[in-house]
Each structure stands twice: as structure tokens, then as C-alpha cells.
Amino acid sequence: MGVEVDESMANMTSGVYTFCVNGGIYHRIDQLVPRKKDEPKFLQLYFYDVEAGMSNRLEWKNLAKPIVEILTRVLATNPYVAIFHSLADLGPLDNYRVTLNASVELDQRVYNRTTTFEVAGIWIEETDIITGRKTVTMWEYYCYKLQIRSSLNVIMLGGRLLPQFVVDIYIKIETSRLEFCRKNQSTIRAELYQGVVDCVNVSEIAQDRPDLVARVFRAKLHDLKEQLLKRHALGVVSAYVYVIEFQKRGLPHAHFLLIMKPEWKLTNADHYDKYVCAEIPNPTKYPILHNLVKSHMIHGPCGTLNEKCSCMQGDPPTCRFRYPRRFNETTTHGKDAYPIYRRRDNGIVVNKQGIMMDNRWVVPYNPKLLMMFNCHLNVEVCSSITSLKYIFKYIYKVHDKQVIHIDPDAQPVVINEIKRFQDVRYISAPEAVWQIFSFSLNQIHPNVITLQLHLPNQQLVRFTDDDAMISVVERERDKRSMLTAFFKMNKDNINTRQYVYKDFPNHFTWNKQSHLWNPRKVSPAVGRLVSANPTEGERYYLRVLLCHFRGPTCFEDQYTVNNVRHPTFRKAALERGLIETDDSLSQCLAEASLFQFPNALRRLFATILVFCDPGDVHKLWNAHYNSLSEDYRRQYDNANRVQNMVLTDMTVFLQSMGNKLDNFNLLTVNTDLNLHSGDFREVQEECSIVVEYDHLCAKEFLNPEQKYMYDEIMRHVCTDCTGVFFIDGPGGTGNRYLYKALLANIRKLGHITLATASSGVVANNMSGGRTAHSRFKLPLTPDNNSLCRIQKQSGTAQLLRLAKIIIWDEA
């Protein structure tokens, strides 16, 4: 097994030790042919004919010829032997390289860099695979080998070799399952039905035993589900969803989202305090709970206490979880949809890594669950739909991945788009064991049935290469999709006509084999039509009709309104009054706001304006403005600025669709309002400087040389001419008197003027003066590589952009 180890991480002295693999796990086979003066050995023996290979093997001592002959005959049918024989014809492989693609354009939730040190594999889905055995599958064999037995199991004694082993075997298992699909791409076909018609018509630690990690975590997970769902530790649950996540961050963890029954919903601060705590318990009164909070629920330290903490991001680095939090005497509702929990300054602290930490560093928890499970167990109250988006981001995030490409070293390189970028999964040892044991990765209750949506004769059908096209067309089961079977049920059974399409799964179950709806006998399910965008035209309007029309028996029923058959679904929806009032468009935006972020909602709103002809644009805008501006409202308090920023984004989206904001009955962008400076504290401070009358009159008392400089600088200011002026004035010659006149009169014109000096004493003598280190963020001990620490989007940067003149005394 070959890996590239990060020695600096492998020698870490704190935290959970894990073994970091930079790149994929591979099997080291050395040279395919022996080096000069070396005897062939190991896999090199396969690159000879049978007789020569036999001779080379028998040169090694203590080998019996009859046994070697038997083994050679057995291996003759092994698929790996054939592969290694074929590799001999490839020539030298030293001129090829494998690199990781770390582009920031990729989704960083999925293609993120590993931050801990664990054994992991990069699985390329196009790798050649072993064929399965006749008596037992590879998965069954390895499950058998990984079981815990009373007798000695040598595999479990491998220490840090065991994680490498389980990752390796899981990659082989998963890839072998895909072998059938890969080899049958030419025979498995899928096409729209209409397209087919047209065609024919030791001292062991956790990292040493990923099998135990998976088993113990699953046992705790089942116990947690028992406490939450059956014993109602947090109240009676109406619906729930959870997902197991295996990031590149070490051990597995679960994300739960619980939806309580109405009488158990948490609606006020008293309810929050009953179930969620964010304080360190009293060590005298609750010693066990105190130690558990100290061990599992203290964040960091981070920030100025530890800038290298993994939660630190940005420049300057700040904690992405916003720790330390503020002290609060009582729990209140927060602006970001999470409560601001009670964190009293009661003097109780804990020592973590030599640092005394108080209630500001506590991660919210439930005392009862923490005492039960003795592990990190963060409990939060989701008090609005905004906070649910964060949870569902994790629930619907796919496996962690890396992107690699393989190129020859020689130049020039011929770019093959398909070959260059290969999408591969990142698999850690605990996830490999979890998958080998076939443990569940997620669960949702009640069950959500995704309902198919398609236009007439546009359902998806599957066929093989040997199927005759006529038989595919005539095959009855391929004509029945979920939607057409729904029509058939309504046609054959008058009692089912009381339901709309989305309510059907609550009363019937879908049989995938017979392609029929059958009466439901178990717990009900929730039906959800697949989403449709207004740009899809007729498919979108069919969805609108299906959400409101009860008991249709065919597509023709959707076209017909008051015994009049209309040519399109849009016209039928219009005649039914579903479009005229823009209810369907408003419902589309309302549904999208449940799972889409504001930027996507703004694009959707622009799409509706261009392609859906809403009747009352103003009403639609006002109804969904809060969702459209949610991100900007969280960043800025200025309402006009937020509105201008939303309108600016809308303008960009409309222009990309060949349209413009002026063509719609909407507000226009206020070009007089500066979108970037209205709320910056630095700009507001400069604009609030009071100009003294004596300073304004100072220009009348300047001497000729001062007057000349004053007039020359003011001419550049008034004409927007750039310039640099050096004024040489020894102490006592009145140079600061000139500065006062310039500062006052330029500020009187409404311009921002920055006064700075090298020392604090001189800066205090200037109106609005600041030291150069404070104003320009200069390092106190500069060197040849020093830079000003000014972020491009910061208030200081905007202040410098708006400044008309900068006066630097004693530069």
C-alpha cells in the first residue's frame, strides 16, 4: 500500500491522531521490469513467459518446484495476471503525473480540502475491477472477515494498517458493483417515449479500529433516535430527517432536524431555556455535567487566542462560528433566525489548553442528552425557515469529492475534456466500514414520494439493445408513468377523483414493478411534484394545473375548461384563473424560498418577469421582497441601500436574458445613492466632522507663499486633477495653518478629506487627524514584505476611494 504522508500532521501533539493521505491510496508495485543487475521479483515475474517465469522463481531458495507449478496453473485464470501481462506493453510510465484540481470554482462544500489526518481513498469510477466469485460476493466475504469474534482475528490487530485495509476493500467493493453498469452502457438505453415512437415510429485507539467506530456510533445513533422519537426527550416529534456525514474531518457525525407537533413547538424564550443551555454548570452542584461540558461543549480556543484554529477564516481571520459570543442575561430572539441564548457573566470558567474560558465559548446543548451520551451533542432551536436552510444544506450535500486529472509530462499536452477531469469520491476509513456493513446513511419521516411530471408522450422509458422498437412502443407498462397511472386510477375509480395529484401518495402506494397505484395499507406519505421553472413553458403550466385540478382522467381534461378545449396548458390555466392573479407565480416563489438562497430567488424573479408575464409586478415584488433581500438585510441596516442592491442584481439578471429593468413596472436603481459606503462607520465618521468657522476664515490670513499653495491645491480639487505636492516648512512657519484652511474649505464643498500624521501628537492638532499607522493599517515593525492590512471591501478601503485629498504631515 502506498501513500504520501504529511509528516507535520502525523507528528501532531494535540487533538485526535489520524493518518493523512495526500492523494489516492495505491498499491506499490515498483518497476514493472527489474533494474539492471537486479533479479526479477514480486510482480516483475509476471512479465515473462511461463517457462522463464518458472526459472526465475525457482532461483529463490526453499521453493519446491511441484508447488510452484501448481500455483502457476491456478493463477493462469486470475484476471489480475492478465492485466499485469498487458502492462508490459505500455512502456515506461515515469513520464506521467497525477495532480489534484483545487479550483475554487468547484462547490467547496463537496470539493473541500481535508483538514484532519485520516486514512482515505480517492476512488476513480472507471477503474478495472475483479469479477465476483461464484459462491460468495466480495462484500459478503469482507463482512465476514471484519466481524468481531471470540477467537483471535488477526485483521483487527493491524493498528493503523486496518484503516488503510478497509478503505482499499471498500473501493474494490463499490467499483465492482458499478462494473455491470459500466460494461452494459451500450445495451441499457433510456429515452423519452415520444423519441422511441419517432424512431419506429493496538493499544488500540479509535483511528486503529474504524469498525468499532462505526459500530459504536451506530449504537449511539439508535439510542439517540429512541430517546428523541419514542421517549420524547425534547417533546413529541411530528416529522424528522437525519443524515450521517463523513467529511474529511475525522470521525462521523449526524445532523438531525426535528419538527415538533404543534402543542410541543418552542415558541418563546422560556421554552428555549427549558431544553437548550449555553452556560457552564456549577461545578459544586453539578460536577459530572460540568466535566462533560468542559470536555465536549467548549469551542476553540480560537480568535486572538489561537489564530491557527480550523474555524478561522478570512483576512484578517475570524471564527466562522462567531465565537466568542456576547454575554446575555436572558434568552432572546436573534436576527439570524437562531435565538440568542442566555450566557450570564457569573464567573464560572473552565481551563482548556491552559486558557480560562467562560460562558461565551459554550456550544448550546441539552443537559439531559449530554449526560446520556457523553459526546459532543449540539442542540439548537430553529425558529424560522432561514435556519432550516442550513440544516438541509448538509442533508442534501453529496459525498466529499476530489477532482484529479492525469497528463503526460511531455509538452505539448493535448487536452481531452472527458479524460482530464474525473469526478471521484473521497472515502474515509469509518465511511468505508459503514458502507461495507450496509448501515443506513439517512432517514426521513414521513416518507416523501417524488411525483413524476411530464408532458404527453414525454415520459422516460428504458430498453435494451436487443429490444425491438415496436415492442417498446407497444409495451403497456412503459406507457404508464406515475402521472398516467394517476389518470387511469381516476378513470376507473370515481372515488379517487376527490384528490389532487400531490395528495395521491397519502392514500395510495406506487408499485414500481406493475407501474400501478395500489391502496395504501401502512403509514401515510407526503407527495411532492418535481419542481418546474417558468422557462420550461408548458411543463410548468401543467404542474400548476395538477396542483389545483382534482380527479383528471387524461391530459385532455387539463386542456379543457367549461367544455372548451384550449390549445395549451398556459391558456387553460389562464381560463381557470390560476395565472391572472399571479397566484401560481407567487406560489412558485414561496416554494422556492423554502430551499433556495436569495441570489437564486432574484434570478428566478427575473425569469418570471421575462417569461411569465405577471399581471401585477408591484404586488409580486412586495409580497416576496423579504425573501429576495434576505442576505442583504442581514448585512446592512440601511433600507434604501438594501433595495438598491437587490434592484442592481435584478438588472444584471435581466440584461443576461436580453431585457432591462425599465421594461417592467418596478422601481429603478437610485444612482445618486452610493451602494457601498452608506453604512461604513469610517465614512460616517469623516462626514460627521464639524467644520469650525475659524478654520474656514483661515484662508484670508495666508501669506503669499501659503496663498499660492492653497490656490494651486484647490484648483486641482475643483477640476478633479490628480497631483502630489510637497510642502517644505520648518517648525513655526505656519504649515499647519495652511492645512487647517485646506481641510475646512474642501470639507465645506462636501468632499471627504483625510488628515494624517506620522505621530499622534501632530495628528491631534489636525481636525479629524489620525496617525498613518491607524489610517493606512501600517505594520508597527515593517520589513521588505510588509503590506497595509486593508481589505478591498472594508470601510477603510471605501473611505480611501471617496477621499478627495490626503494631507500627510511629517511624512
Secondary structure by P-SEA (a helix, b strand, c coil): cccccccccccccccbbbbbbccbbbbbbccccccccccccccccccccaaaaaaaaaccccccaaaaaaaaaaacccaaaaaaaaaccccccccbbbbbbbcccccccccccccccccccccccccbbbbbbccccaaaaaaaaaccccccccccccaaaaaaaaaaaaaaaaaaaaaaaaaacccbbbbcaaaaaaaccccccccccaaaaaaaaaaaaaaaaaaccccccccccccbbbbbbbccccbbbbbbbbbbccccccccaaaaaaccccccccccccaaaaaaaaccccccccccccccccccccccccccccccbbbbcbbbbccccccccbbbcccbbbbcccccccccccccccaaaaaacccbbbbbbbccaaaaaaaaaaaaccccbbbbbbbbccccccccccccbbbbbbbcaaaaaaaaacccccccccbbbbbbbbccccbbbbbcccccaaaaaacccccccaaaaaaaaaaaccccccccccccccccccccccccccccccbbbbbbcccccccccaaaaaaaaaacccccccccccccccccccccaaaaaaaacccccaaaaaaaaaaaaacccaaaaaaaaaaaacccccccaaaaaaacccccaaaaaaccccaaaaaaaaaaaaaaaaaaacccccccccccccccccccccccaaaaaaaabbbbcccccccccccaaaaaaaaaaaaaaaacccbbbbbbbcccccaaaaaaaaaaaaaaabbbbbbbcccaaaaaacccccccccccccccccccccccccccccaaaaaaaaccbbbbccc
